[in-house]
Amino acid sequence: MAIISGVGKKFMEELALGIHILSEGDPTTDVIKIALYGPNAIISPTSDAYSTSGEVTGGGYSAGGDILGDDLVIVGASGSSRSDGTQFEHPYINPLNNVTITISGVACRGLMMYNSSQSNRNIFTLDFGSLITPSVGILLPWALADVNSLPDALIPLIGNTI
């Protein structure tokens, strides 16, 4: 398998160092992007940064990926300020809204979320589990309101991983 899912190996250290500006209750000031990759891509948690190698293009999608927007937040552990939803023992990262990536007729195998404001540093990679060829785009149902259990979380930071 050429694409391996997981949190970027250096991301947790970089988060603690303040390289990535993500915090609960405050929108990020960094530009976070999602890049799509084909079946021959080699990306994993050990990838330091975004790369065009193996990235798909066409069908309304351009190299470099889509900007996630300023709505990616870290949701804290049990007792965090997120009072309107389920609380978990471990913190995780999630967008405030579902994400739709425009692409049609192009085979994709996975994605990388990365911080383009900070030298394109890898935040996480995701293997879709199979090759998909969307006809109207890819919907990533990651909104905080839809997170009801830890496996629904986009990036668990401690404990179980997706």
N, C-alpha and C positions, 0 to 999 in steps of 0.2 A: 504494500500500500504506500503510495507516494505522498498522500496527504494524511496527516495525523492531527486529531483534535486535541486541543488543550490550551491552557493559559500560557502566554509567552514566558519562556524560562526567566528572562530578565525583567519582565513586567512588574512582578511583586517588589523587587529591589528598587526599580525605578519609581514605582508608586510611593514607596517609603521615602525616597530621596526628593520627592516633589517634582519629578520630571513631568509626570502626567497630572494635569489639573482636572481631577474628577472628585466630586464630593457630594454627599447626600444633601439634598435641598438646594444645591447651587448648580446651575448648568455649567458644563465644561467651557473653558475658554480656549481649549485646544481644538484643532480641526481633526475629527475622527472620521476615517473612511473605511469602506468595506470594498475589498477587491475580490473578484471572482476568478477561479482557476479551473483549468481543464484537467483531463485525466492524466496527463503527463507531467503535471506540476509536482514539485517537491517542496512542500511547506509543512512545517511542524512547530511545536512549541519552542524548539531550539533555533528556529529562524530568527535572526536578530531584527530584520527589517523587511518591509515590503519589497518585492522584486517583481519585475515584469516577466521574468522567466516562467513560462507556463500559464500566464494570465490570458484569459479569453478576451476577445474584442468582437464587436459587431452586434447586430440585432438591437441597436439602441444603447448598448453599453460601450463605454470608452475606457481604455487603459487608465489605471489610476484609481478606478472605482468611484462609487457614489459617496458623497458626504453624508454621514449619519445625521448631522445636525448638532445642535447644542443641547441635546437632551439625554446624554449618557450620564448616569449617576451611579455612585457606590451606595448601596443600601446596607446599612449596618446590621449588626447582630441583634438578637432579641432585645427588645426595649428601645430600638432605634426610633428616630423621629418620624419614621414612616408609620403613622398610626392608622392609615386607611386600608391596610391590607395585612396579609399573613406575615408574621415575623418568623425568622429562622435563627438557629443557633449560630450560623456562620454568615459572614458578609458575602455579598455577591455584587456584580455589576450588571445593570440592565438599562436599556433605553426607556424613556418615559412613554414612548409611542411605538407601535408596530412599525417595522421597516419594510418598504417595498423597493426592490431593485429592478429597474427597467432593463429587460433583456428578453429577446425572443429568437427562437430557432438556433441557439448556440448551446452546445453541450457543455455542462459545468459539473465539476466533481466536488468543489469545496470553496471556502472563502478564507480571507484573512481580514481581521479588523486591525487597523493600525493608526498611529498618531502621526499624521502628516506634518503637524506643527513641530514635532520633536524628532527630526531626522528619520521619519517614516518607521518609527519603532513598532515592533510587533506587539499587539495586545493579546490576541488569541487567533487560533486557526480552528477551522471546523471542516470535517469531512462529512459530506452529505450522506455517505453510506452507499451511494450508487451514483451512476452518471444520470443527470437529469437534463432535459432539453425543454425549458419552459417556453410556452407559446404566448404568454401575456405578462411575464415577469415573475419574480420570486418574492413571495411574501414571507417575512420573518416575524412571526407573531410573538414578539418579545416584550410587549408593553408591561409595565409593572402591574397594572390592574389584572393582567392575565396570569400572573405568577402565583400559584397556589401551593406549589410544593418545590422542594429544592431542585429536582430534575427539570422544572420549567425555567429555572433561572438561567440567564445567558451565560454568565461566568461565575461559578462559585469560586470564591477566593481561597477558602480553607475547607478541608473536609472532602466530601464526595465531589467527584467531577462528572460532567455530563458524558 
